[in-house]
Amino acid sequence: MKIELEFVEAYKYEGVPGIRYRFRVKGTKIYINVTATNIEEASRKAEQIIKNLELDKYLQEISKQV
């Protein structure tokens, strides 16, 4: 199952290095926030978090039950 990310927003906290990027896992209420220097890096980091949490496997099991 391929998980799609939707870009939500980019924001910066004063005094904190880097820009925060917020993504939503398409079709869910799951949000992922990462710090990165650009949107490509942020997207890669968000995808890595999904892999580390095995979120793709979890969502695949849920979709089978529905």
Steps between C-alpha positions, in 0.01 A plus 500: 500500500641836396440775754447846356595813688318831468700814578314705763729786599851626564577716801795626700538549872706803592830395652476141372717407200336354191148507365224270626296322232167337570356217290178302526475135401236516225164358600580506873524739792868415548741795488879486484719798588870520409777758501687542172671754277267444202179316409679213323702421810188533715311257278782244524508534879122456525517188280779363720287553811217307333740212426649503851155486659385238246198721447452371146451145631258619768288699252498207259360271773236758592390538136453120473263505797280776360 
